Amino acid sequence: MERLVPDMFPYKAFVNAALVELGFKELTPVQKEVIPKALAGRDLVVQSATGTGKTHSYLIPIFEAIDPAVHSVQTLVSAPTRELARQIYDFARQIADKSPSPIDVRLFTGGTDRAEELARLGKAQPQIVVGTPGKLRDLVKKELLLDVHLVRTFVVDEADMTLDEGFLEDVDQVAGAMGEKLQTLVFSATIPERIQPFLRKYLKNPEFIDVKSAGLASLDIRHWFVRTREKPRATLLPEILACINPFLCLVFCNTKESADEVYRLLSERKLNATLIHGGLEARKRRQIVTEIRALKYQYVVATDIVSRGIDIAGITHIVNYELPSDPEFYIHRAGRTGRMDKDGIVVSLYEFADDSYMDKLEAKGIAAEYKDMKDGVFVEAKARRERSRREYKPGQAETAARRIVKTPEKVKPGYKKKMREDIEAAKKTLRRRKGR
């Protein structure tokens, strides 16, 4: 079988077969950085934004190192949510199913048949384990049925979210049950100070890899900000949704209570919407994710449970009903759109009190465009502050051109193509002005 990128990585035939079937054409930047170092056995701390291909950056080395003849837990992957754990498991199964020798991959999360799970563990140990921290701790420390002392590779995915959810102690307990000859790979969007003790305790001379900045910058996303002013959010939101008329839109809220309120608002207006957050029963959340991927809904009201790692194709718009408390989480939310060579729009509601927050976003390279809603359409608004006139640096002409082009008053078929043509014309005008 022809190998994928043969000059870079001589993968096992079944790994290559799986990647080709999955549509891999080339490796992403994070995969190019991580895979050779993981294969060399290095401990790694990887900062990477959503949508950069990080899951396969550790799954490929895992399957390269797996020994199907050894019937013990060789790899353990911890993920903070059931949805993310399920997705990682599904990706792992896609590769394992191509192996000529059976590879036992198991998923351990809440909401499953506990008796069957424990009985199966009593008979045989899996070779690759994917699970949520609390469940893994239960099986390792309480039930004493999941034997992890021979684990060779331990992956902590979305480490900062694990910390936010209060799972760090669970992860610590599980890691403490593993042997000394352990490779630890930590993946996170940010590396907060509170996670440093864990890193110092379990990682041996780790190498830090930071590819998070490449994620959002490589996507074609416009960032529109609408100040609430006199209108409350609940009044602005329906106007915004009617104006953008999305193919698939994620509406983000910061709390379960706020998400419930927004979902009721959309339901009252007979919009084709669904709701997903951590307060829903696990089986219901799995069902909703499946329905979202099947494009059953036009609007998905969610908390940050789906902004991290969950792969949903076809998202054209993101609406931040509330800005996330951490600007990094804005990046993760925005990264759900603008993929697969498609453009996307992020519309965020903000207040006067968010000025310092907006400064941080713009410092991260977010090209903010300020809008108002007037008579049901977007109109240009003055920037938060008057800025001095400046020369355009290389690469800034695109941003400036976007600001020159007026937002269409009504969304019509082909508006995106027309928008691009107008942007190119504006860029030429800018270049001519600069040459004068």
C-alpha positions as CSV (number, residue, x, y, z in Angstrom):
1,M,0.0,0.0,0.0
2,E,1.3,3.5,-0.8
3,R,2.3,5.2,2.4
4,L,1.1,8.7,3.3
5,V,3.8,11.4,3.3
6,P,6.5,8.6,3.0
7,D,9.4,11.1,3.2
8,M,8.3,12.3,6.6
9,F,6.9,9.4,8.6
10,P,7.1,5.6,7.8
11,Y,3.7,4.8,9.4
12,K,2.4,1.3,9.8
13,A,0.4,0.1,6.8
14,F,-2.9,0.0,8.7
15,V,-2.4,3.5,10.2
16,N,-1.8,4.9,6.7
17,A,-4.8,3.0,5.4
18,A,-7.0,4.6,8.0
19,L,-5.6,8.1,7.4
20,V,-6.2,7.8,3.6
21,E,-9.7,6.6,4.2
22,L,-10.2,9.6,6.6
23,G,-9.2,11.9,3.7
24,F,-5.8,13.0,5.0
25,K,-3.9,14.9,2.3
26,E,-1.1,16.3,4.4
27,L,-0.3,16.8,8.1
28,T,-1.3,19.9,9.9
29,P,1.3,22.1,11.6
30,V,0.6,20.6,15.1
31,Q,0.9,17.1,13.7
32,K,4.2,17.9,12.0
33,E,5.5,19.3,15.3
34,V,4.2,16.7,17.7
35,I,4.3,13.3,15.9
36,P,8.1,12.9,15.6
37,K,8.8,14.1,19.1
38,A,6.1,11.9,20.5
39,L,7.5,8.9,18.6
40,A,10.9,9.7,20.1
41,G,9.4,9.3,23.6
42,R,9.5,12.9,24.7
43,D,7.2,14.4,27.3
44,L,5.3,17.2,25.6
45,V,3.2,20.2,26.6
46,V,1.3,21.3,23.5
47,Q,-0.6,24.6,23.2
48,S,-3.0,24.3,20.3
49,A,-6.2,26.0,19.3
50,T,-9.3,24.1,18.4
51,G,-9.5,22.6,14.9
52,T,-5.7,22.2,14.4
53,G,-5.7,18.4,14.2
54,K,-4.3,17.7,17.7
55,T,-6.2,14.5,18.3
56,H,-4.5,12.7,15.5
57,S,-1.1,14.2,16.5
58,Y,-1.2,11.9,19.5
59,L,-3.3,9.0,18.1
60,I,-0.8,8.4,15.3
61,P,2.2,7.9,17.7
62,I,0.0,5.8,20.0
63,F,-0.9,3.3,17.2
64,E,2.7,3.3,15.9
65,A,3.8,2.2,19.4
66,I,1.0,-0.2,20.2
67,D,1.8,-3.9,20.6
68,P,-1.3,-5.9,19.8
69,A,0.3,-9.0,21.4
70,V,0.5,-7.3,24.9
71,H,-2.9,-7.5,26.6
72,S,-2.5,-4.7,29.1
73,V,-3.3,-1.0,29.2
74,Q,-0.6,0.6,27.1
75,T,-2.1,4.0,26.6
76,L,-4.6,6.1,28.5
77,V,-6.3,9.3,27.3
78,S,-8.1,11.6,29.6
79,A,-10.7,14.1,28.3
80,P,-12.8,16.5,30.4
81,T,-16.2,15.9,28.8
82,R,-18.1,12.8,27.7
83,E,-18.6,14.3,24.2
84,L,-14.9,14.9,23.7
85,A,-14.0,11.5,25.1
86,R,-16.5,9.9,22.7
87,Q,-15.0,11.7,19.7
88,I,-11.5,10.7,20.6
89,Y,-12.7,7.1,21.0
90,D,-14.4,7.2,17.6
91,F,-11.2,8.5,16.0
92,A,-9.2,5.8,17.7
93,R,-11.6,3.1,16.6
94,Q,-11.3,4.3,13.0
95,I,-7.6,3.5,13.1
96,A,-7.8,0.3,15.2
97,D,-10.4,-1.2,12.9
98,K,-7.8,-1.2,10.1
99,S,-5.3,-3.3,12.1
100,P,-4.7,-6.9,11.0
101,S,-4.5,-7.8,14.7
102,P,-7.3,-6.9,17.1
103,I,-6.6,-3.8,19.2
104,D,-8.9,-3.4,22.2
105,V,-10.0,0.3,22.6
106,R,-12.5,1.1,25.3
107,L,-14.4,4.2,26.3
108,F,-15.1,4.9,30.0
109,T,-17.5,7.7,30.8
110,G,-20.5,8.2,33.0
111,G,-24.0,7.1,31.8
112,T,-22.9,3.6,30.7
113,D,-23.8,0.1,31.8
114,R,-21.6,-0.1,34.9
115,A,-22.2,-3.8,35.7
116,E,-21.2,-4.9,32.1
117,E,-18.3,-2.5,32.2
118,L,-16.9,-4.0,35.4
119,A,-17.5,-7.5,34.3
120,R,-15.6,-7.0,31.1
121,L,-12.7,-5.4,32.9
122,G,-12.6,-8.4,35.2
123,K,-12.1,-10.7,32.2
124,A,-9.5,-8.7,30.2
125,Q,-7.8,-5.3,30.2
126,P,-8.1,-3.0,27.2
127,Q,-4.9,-1.9,25.3
128,I,-6.1,1.7,24.7
129,V,-8.3,3.6,27.2
130,V,-10.2,6.8,26.6
131,G,-12.2,8.3,29.4
132,T,-13.3,11.2,31.6
133,P,-11.2,11.9,34.8
134,G,-13.9,11.0,37.4
135,K,-14.7,7.7,35.7
136,L,-11.1,6.8,35.3
137,R,-10.4,7.5,38.9
138,D,-13.3,5.4,40.0
139,L,-12.1,2.4,38.0
140,V,-8.4,2.8,39.0
141,K,-8.6,3.8,42.6
142,K,-12.0,2.7,43.9
143,E,-12.9,-0.5,41.9
144,L,-9.2,-1.4,41.4
145,L,-10.3,-3.0,38.1
146,L,-8.5,-0.8,35.6
147,D,-4.8,-1.7,35.9
148,V,-2.7,1.3,34.7
149,H,0.7,0.5,36.2
150,L,2.1,-0.7,32.8
151,V,0.8,2.4,30.9
152,R,3.5,3.7,28.6
153,T,1.8,6.8,27.3
154,F,-0.6,9.1,29.2
155,V,-2.4,11.9,27.3
156,V,-4.2,14.7,29.1
157,D,-6.4,16.5,26.5
158,E,-7.8,19.9,27.1
159,A,-5.9,20.3,30.3
160,D,-7.0,23.8,31.1
161,M,-10.7,22.8,30.7
162,T,-9.9,19.8,32.9
163,L,-8.8,22.3,35.5
164,D,-11.8,24.5,35.0
165,E,-14.1,21.6,35.6
166,G,-12.3,20.7,38.8
167,F,-11.0,17.4,37.5
168,L,-7.3,18.0,38.2
169,E,-7.3,16.0,41.4
170,D,-8.9,13.0,39.6
171,V,-6.2,13.2,36.9
172,D,-3.5,13.4,39.6
173,Q,-4.9,10.3,41.3
174,V,-4.9,8.3,38.1
175,A,-1.4,9.5,37.0
176,G,-0.1,8.5,40.5
177,A,-1.1,4.9,39.9
178,M,1.1,4.6,36.8
179,G,4.7,3.5,36.6
180,E,7.8,5.6,36.5
181,K,8.6,4.8,32.8
182,L,5.8,6.9,31.6
183,Q,5.5,9.3,28.6
184,T,3.1,12.2,29.4
185,L,1.6,14.3,26.6
186,V,-0.4,17.4,27.8
187,F,-2.6,19.3,25.3
188,S,-4.2,22.6,26.2
189,A,-5.3,25.8,24.7
190,T,-3.7,27.7,27.6
191,I,-1.3,26.8,30.3
192,P,-2.6,28.4,33.5
193,E,-0.4,28.8,36.5
194,R,-2.5,26.4,38.5
195,I,-1.6,23.5,36.3
196,Q,2.2,24.0,36.7
197,P,2.5,21.8,39.8
198,F,1.0,18.9,37.9
199,L,3.4,19.4,35.0
200,R,6.4,19.6,37.3
201,K,5.3,16.4,39.1
202,Y,4.6,14.1,36.2
203,L,6.6,15.4,33.2
204,K,10.3,14.8,32.8
205,N,12.1,17.7,31.1
206,P,9.1,18.4,28.8
207,E,9.3,20.2,25.5
208,F,6.8,23.0,25.0
209,I,5.2,23.3,21.6
210,D,3.0,26.3,20.9
211,V,1.0,26.2,17.6
212,K,-2.2,27.9,18.9
213,S,-1.6,31.1,17.1
214,A,-1.6,29.5,13.7
215,G,-5.1,28.0,14.2
216,L,-7.4,31.0,14.0
217,A,-5.1,33.1,11.8
218,S,-5.4,30.5,9.1
219,L,-9.2,30.6,9.0
220,D,-11.2,33.1,7.0
221,I,-13.3,34.6,9.7
222,R,-14.9,38.0,10.2
223,H,-15.4,39.3,13.7
224,W,-18.5,41.6,14.2
225,F,-19.1,43.2,17.5
226,V,-22.5,44.7,18.4
227,R,-22.8,46.9,21.5
228,T,-26.0,46.3,23.4
229,R,-26.6,50.0,24.3
230,E,-30.3,50.6,24.9
231,K,-31.5,47.3,23.6
232,P,-31.3,44.2,25.8
233,R,-29.6,41.1,24.5
234,A,-32.8,39.2,24.3
235,T,-34.1,41.9,21.9
236,L,-31.0,42.1,19.8
237,L,-30.5,38.4,19.4
238,P,-33.6,37.6,17.3
239,E,-32.8,40.6,15.0
240,I,-29.2,39.3,14.5
241,L,-30.3,35.7,13.7
242,A,-33.0,36.9,11.3
243,C,-30.4,39.0,9.5
244,I,-27.6,36.5,9.1
245,N,-29.9,33.6,8.1
246,P,-27.1,31.0,8.8
247,F,-26.7,27.5,7.4
248,L,-25.7,26.3,10.9
249,C,-25.1,28.7,13.8
250,L,-23.8,28.1,17.3
251,V,-25.2,30.5,19.9
252,F,-22.8,30.5,22.9
253,C,-23.8,31.3,26.5
254,N,-21.7,31.3,29.6
255,T,-24.0,29.4,31.9
256,K,-26.6,26.6,31.7
257,E,-29.2,29.0,33.0
258,S,-28.5,31.6,30.3
259,A,-28.5,28.9,27.6
260,D,-31.9,27.6,28.8
261,E,-33.2,31.2,28.6
262,V,-31.9,31.7,25.0
263,Y,-33.3,28.4,23.9
264,R,-36.7,29.3,25.2
265,L,-36.4,32.6,23.3
266,L,-35.6,30.9,20.0
267,S,-38.3,28.2,20.5
268,E,-40.9,30.8,21.1
269,R,-40.1,32.3,17.7
270,K,-40.4,28.8,16.1
271,L,-36.8,28.7,15.1
272,N,-35.2,25.3,14.3
273,A,-33.0,25.2,17.4
274,T,-31.6,22.7,19.9
275,L,-29.9,23.1,23.2
276,I,-26.8,21.4,24.6
277,H,-25.0,21.9,27.9
278,G,-23.6,19.9,30.8
279,G,-26.9,19.9,32.6
280,L,-28.4,17.5,30.1
281,E,-28.4,13.7,30.7
282,A,-25.4,12.1,28.9
283,R,-27.5,10.0,26.5
284,K,-29.5,13.1,25.5
285,R,-26.3,15.0,24.8
286,R,-25.0,12.2,22.6
287,Q,-28.3,12.1,20.7
288,I,-28.1,15.9,20.2
289,V,-24.5,15.8,18.9
290,T,-25.5,13.1,16.4
291,E,-28.5,15.2,15.2
292,I,-26.4,18.3,14.9
293,R,-23.9,16.5,12.7
294,A,-26.8,15.3,10.6
295,L,-27.7,19.0,10.1
296,K,-31.1,18.6,11.7
297,Y,-31.0,22.0,13.2
298,Q,-30.2,25.6,12.1
299,Y,-29.4,26.9,15.5
300,V,-27.5,25.3,18.4
301,V,-27.6,27.0,21.8
302,A,-24.6,25.9,23.8
303,T,-22.2,26.5,26.6
304,D,-18.5,26.0,26.1
305,I,-19.0,22.2,26.3
306,V,-19.0,22.2,22.4
307,S,-16.4,24.9,21.8
308,R,-13.5,22.6,22.7
309,G,-12.7,19.7,20.6
310,I,-16.1,18.6,19.4
311,D,-15.9,18.3,15.6
312,I,-19.1,19.7,13.9
313,A,-18.9,20.5,10.2
314,G,-20.8,23.1,8.3
315,I,-20.9,25.9,10.9
316,T,-21.2,29.2,9.1
317,H,-21.9,31.5,12.0
318,I,-21.0,31.9,15.7
319,V,-23.0,34.2,17.9
320,N,-21.6,35.1,21.3
321,Y,-24.7,36.0,23.3
322,E,-22.2,36.5,26.1
323,L,-18.5,37.0,25.7
324,P,-16.6,34.2,27.5
325,S,-14.7,35.4,30.6
326,D,-11.3,34.4,29.2
327,P,-10.4,35.9,25.8
328,E,-8.7,32.6,24.9
329,F,-12.2,30.9,25.0
330,Y,-13.3,33.5,22.4
331,I,-10.6,32.0,20.1
332,H,-11.9,28.5,20.7
333,R,-15.5,29.5,20.0
334,A,-14.6,31.4,16.9
335,G,-12.5,28.4,15.6
336,R,-15.7,26.4,15.2
337,T,-16.4,28.2,11.9
338,G,-14.3,29.3,8.9
339,R,-13.1,25.7,8.2
340,M,-12.5,23.6,5.1
341,D,-11.7,26.7,3.0
342,K,-15.0,28.2,3.9
343,D,-15.5,31.7,5.4
344,G,-17.3,32.3,8.6
345,I,-18.7,35.1,10.7
346,V,-18.6,35.6,14.5
347,V,-21.1,38.1,15.9
348,S,-20.6,39.1,19.5
349,L,-22.7,41.2,21.9
350,Y,-20.6,43.4,24.1
351,E,-21.0,46.3,26.6
352,F,-19.1,49.5,27.5
353,A,-17.6,47.5,30.4
354,D,-15.9,45.1,27.9
355,D,-13.4,47.7,26.6
356,S,-10.3,46.1,28.2
357,Y,-11.5,42.7,27.1
358,M,-11.8,44.0,23.5
359,D,-8.3,45.5,23.8
360,K,-7.0,42.0,24.6
361,L,-8.8,40.5,21.6
362,E,-7.4,43.0,19.2
363,A,-4.0,42.5,20.7
364,K,-4.3,38.8,19.7
365,G,-4.8,39.9,16.1
366,I,-8.6,39.8,16.0
367,A,-9.7,42.3,13.3
368,A,-12.8,43.6,15.0
369,E,-15.5,45.2,12.9
370,Y,-18.1,47.2,14.9
371,K,-21.8,47.0,13.9
372,D,-25.2,48.3,14.9
373,M,-28.6,46.9,14.1
374,K,-30.9,49.4,12.4
375,D,-34.3,48.4,10.9
376,G,-33.3,44.8,11.0
377,V,-30.0,45.0,9.2
378,F,-26.4,45.5,10.1
379,V,-24.9,48.9,9.6
380,E,-21.4,50.1,10.2
381,A,-20.7,51.6,13.7
382,K,-17.9,53.8,14.8
383,A,-15.0,52.0,16.3
384,R,-14.7,51.9,20.0
385,R,-11.9,54.5,19.9
386,E,-10.8,56.9,17.2
387,R,-7.5,55.6,15.8
388,S,-4.8,57.6,14.2
389,R,-4.2,57.1,10.5
390,R,-1.5,54.6,9.9
391,E,0.3,52.9,7.0
392,Y,-0.8,49.4,6.1
393,K,1.7,46.7,6.8
394,P,2.0,43.6,4.7
395,G,-1.1,41.5,5.2
396,Q,-3.2,44.3,6.6
397,A,-4.8,45.3,3.3
398,E,-7.2,42.5,3.5
399,T,-8.5,43.6,6.9
400,A,-8.7,47.2,5.8
401,A,-10.5,46.2,2.7
402,R,-13.1,44.3,4.6
403,R,-13.8,47.4,6.7
404,I,-14.4,49.5,3.6
405,V,-16.9,47.1,2.1
406,K,-20.4,47.8,3.4
407,T,-22.2,44.8,4.9
408,P,-25.1,43.8,2.7
409,E,-28.5,45.0,4.0
410,K,-30.1,41.6,3.2
411,V,-28.6,38.2,2.9
412,K,-29.2,36.9,-0.7
413,P,-28.0,33.9,-2.6
414,G,-24.4,34.5,-3.8
415,Y,-23.8,37.4,-1.4
416,K,-20.5,35.8,-0.2
417,K,-19.1,35.7,-3.7
418,K,-20.2,39.3,-4.3
419,M,-18.6,40.3,-1.0
420,R,-15.3,38.7,-2.0
421,E,-15.3,40.6,-5.3
422,D,-16.0,43.8,-3.5
423,I,-13.2,43.1,-1.1
424,E,-10.7,42.5,-3.9
425,A,-11.7,45.8,-5.5
426,A,-11.3,47.6,-2.2
427,K,-7.8,46.1,-1.8
428,K,-6.8,47.4,-5.2
429,T,-8.1,50.8,-4.2
430,L,-6.0,50.7,-1.0
431,R,-2.9,49.8,-2.9
432,R,-3.4,52.6,-5.4
433,R,-3.9,55.1,-2.5
434,K,-0.7,53.8,-0.8
435,G,1.2,54.2,-4.1
436,R,0.3,57.9,-4.4
